[in-house]
Amino acid sequence: MKKTRTLASAAGALALVTGVASLALIGGGGAASAAGQPSSAFGIQLTAAGTNAIDATPLVTSNDGAPITDSLVTLPPNPLLTGGVISVEAKNGSARASVADLKVAGGLLEQAPQLQQLFTQLQPVCDGLDLIPLGQVLDQLRDPVTGTLLPAALEQLVAGAGQAGLDLSLVTALDLSEILPETLGDLCDVVAGGALVGATAVAAECTGTTGTTTITDLGILGVDSLLDTNKPNSKVEVPGLLEVTVNRQTTNADGTFTVDALYVNLFGQLELTVGSATCGEVTNRVDNPETPDTPDAPVPTPVETNVPVTG
């Protein structure tokens, strides 16, 4: 079964409720069911503080094991996400999902008060970066072992900005000691309204209990170069701010196997899953159900007997 929807046909699925996007669940299901756990796949899912902001969409579930596909040409206009073609497919024992031209814009920050507070406090640092010769003092700011900012690095930035006439006292309460110095610039891009997450292509695929992930041109707050998409559950974390996992693989309690191409967690408040494929197996299914032919009645076999003639 295959369904392809355009922007016009999908636009009605999106409704913004109290500032949080809610995308209606769209998916396909088989006409018949079978024993076991079916395969499924979806393109994008977003939760905010444990509540679905965008339901898994488009979603397909192969209840009878037969192939089923769905796609969206693009996401409807909304303040959270932009994306190109989203394709999903599921069948017995395998599934795949792909998303093109993904961008999570600055509008996402409006959905989390903690993010708003952080970036409001970070704004003075961003304003001061152009006035501070950061490139000349990186070696003094880095931990020689980890390469991250030394605990006193922000205080040095604040002091330097103060000499330039800027008051950066608001940031002294922030714990950004483990952020790479270069990442400050990427955070400032987000403050300025840049994309929080971006990738030209994201895809996940599973077969049985194995899965693969392919991500092209991934950019997330400057930490893309630290992620190995070929390694299952490859993760990078900015403590207290951001956790990014690629090729997240999970063996579920019901025996199914899931691979999520990209998972992003911000402050434990916003969770974004992009490209999710779950493999299951159903039994007692019929690939091409047809009414069986009624067998012909057996041909009678003549029996010779001696019948007395009377009359």
C-alpha positions, -999 to 999 in steps of 0.1 A, spaced: 0 0 0 14 34 -10 3 69 -1 19 102 -12 6 135 1 15 170 -9 17 201 12 -19 210 4 -32 177 15 -10 176 46 -15 212 58 -47 203 76 -29 179 98 -10 207 116 -27 227 143 -9 251 167 -23 248 202 -12 272 230 20 279 213 29 242 208 26 225 175 4 194 173 6 173 142 -23 148 136 -13 112 135 -12 101 99 -3 66 89 -14 34 73 -25 0 86 -30 -33 70 -65 -46 64 -58 -77 83 -38 -85 114 -16 -115 124 1 -129 154 34 -114 166 47 -78 166 45 -57 134 72 -35 118 66 2 117 83 35 108 78 73 112 96 104 100 95 130 128 83 131 164 87 160 189 77 161 226 78 191 249 78 184 286 65 149 281 36 160 258 35 154 221 41 186 202 43 167 169 30 132 168 50 106 150 44 114 113 40 101 88 36 67 105 31 33 89 25 0 106 26 -33 87 0 -52 108 -2 -81 84 34 -81 73 27 -68 38 47 -38 26 32 -4 33 46 31 25 37 67 31 54 100 23 50 138 27 64 162 1 71 187 28 60 196 63 33 222 65 45 257 76 50 259 113 73 278 137 92 246 148 105 225 119 111 227 82 118 198 60 117 183 25 105 149 14 97 124 43 94 88 33 86 58 54 82 21 47 75 -11 68 71 -47 60 76 -80 78 110 -80 94 122 -47 80 115 -9 80 130 24 69 125 61 73 141 91 57 139 129 60 154 155 36 165 191 43 157 191 80 160 223 99 149 230 135 147 268 136 151 293 164 113 292 168 118 260 187 134 280 216 100 296 223 86 262 234 109 259 264 112 286 291 145 272 303 160 277 268 146 312 266 163 320 299 196 305 289 198 323 256 187 356 272 216 353 296 239 343 268 231 372 246 256 396 263 283 371 257 274 370 220 274 407 219 309 408 234 325 381 213 333 405 185 351 428 209 372 401 226 402 386 208 389 351 216 412 335 190 443 348 207 434 335 241 420 301 233 450 282 246 446 300 279 409 292 281 412 255 273 417 226 296 449 210 283 434 175 286 398 178 275 400 209 254 370 224 270 367 258 288 385 261 321 362 269 350 375 305 351 372 310 313 338 328 315 351 350 343 379 360 320 355 368 292 333 388 316 363 408 328 375 414 292 341 426 282 339 448 312 370 466 301 353 471 267 324 487 284 300 457 284 283 444 315 283 406 313 275 399 349 243 380 340 264 351 326 284 344 358 257 321 371 258 299 340 276 266 341 291 265 306 325 252 317 324 221 295 314 239 263 341 240 237 352 276 231 343 274 194 308 262 204 300 296 219 299 310 184 274 283 174 253 290 204 253 327 194 241 317 159 211 301 176 205 332 197 204 351 165 177 328 151 198 303 132 190 266 128 192 246 160 195 213 141 201 209 104 209 180 80 205 176 43 195 139 47 186 117 76 178 80 72 173 49 94 169 13 83 165 -19 101 164 -56 92 156 -81 119 178 -71 148 203 -49 130 201 -13 120 220 14 101 219 52 101 229 77 74 231 114 81 245 140 56 257 174 67 245 172 103 248 204 123 238 207 159 252 236 179 286 229 164 290 193 177 284 175 144 321 166 139 321 147 172 295 122 161 301 88 144 269 78 126 282 44 119 286 35 156 254 25 173 243 49 201 270 74 193 263 104 216 277 138 225 266 159 254 269 195 265 261 190 302 229 208 313 222 219 278 222 194 250 223 157 243 225 143 208 225 107 199 228 93 163 221 57 153 202 51 185 194 14 187 170 -2 211 159 -38 217 123 -34 229 106 -55 256 81 -69 231 109 -84 210 110 -57 183 141 -37 174 142 1 168 168 23 152 164 61 155 186 80 130 187 112 152 176 119 187 180 153 203 173 161 240 174 197 252 173 203 290 152 171 293 123 192 281 124 189 244 129 156 227 132 153 189 133 120 170 141 120 133 139 89 111 127 59 132 124 23 120 111 -6 141 115 -42 130 90 -69 141 78 -102 128 42 -114 123 32 -150 118 3 -168 102 1 -141 76 -11 -146 40 9 -127 14 -18 -130 -13 -50 -140 3 -74 -156 -22 -105 -178 -18 -92 -213 -25 -108 -232 -53 -135 -257 -43 -122 -292 -52 -142 -311 -78 -163 -339 -66 -147 -373 -72 -157 -391 -103 -180 -421 -95 -164 -455 -101 -188 -480 -117 -194 -512 -98 -204 -544 -116 -231 -565 -99 -253 -595 -109 -289 -582 -105 -316 -609 -111 -341 -601 -137 -377 -603 -126 -409 -596 -143 
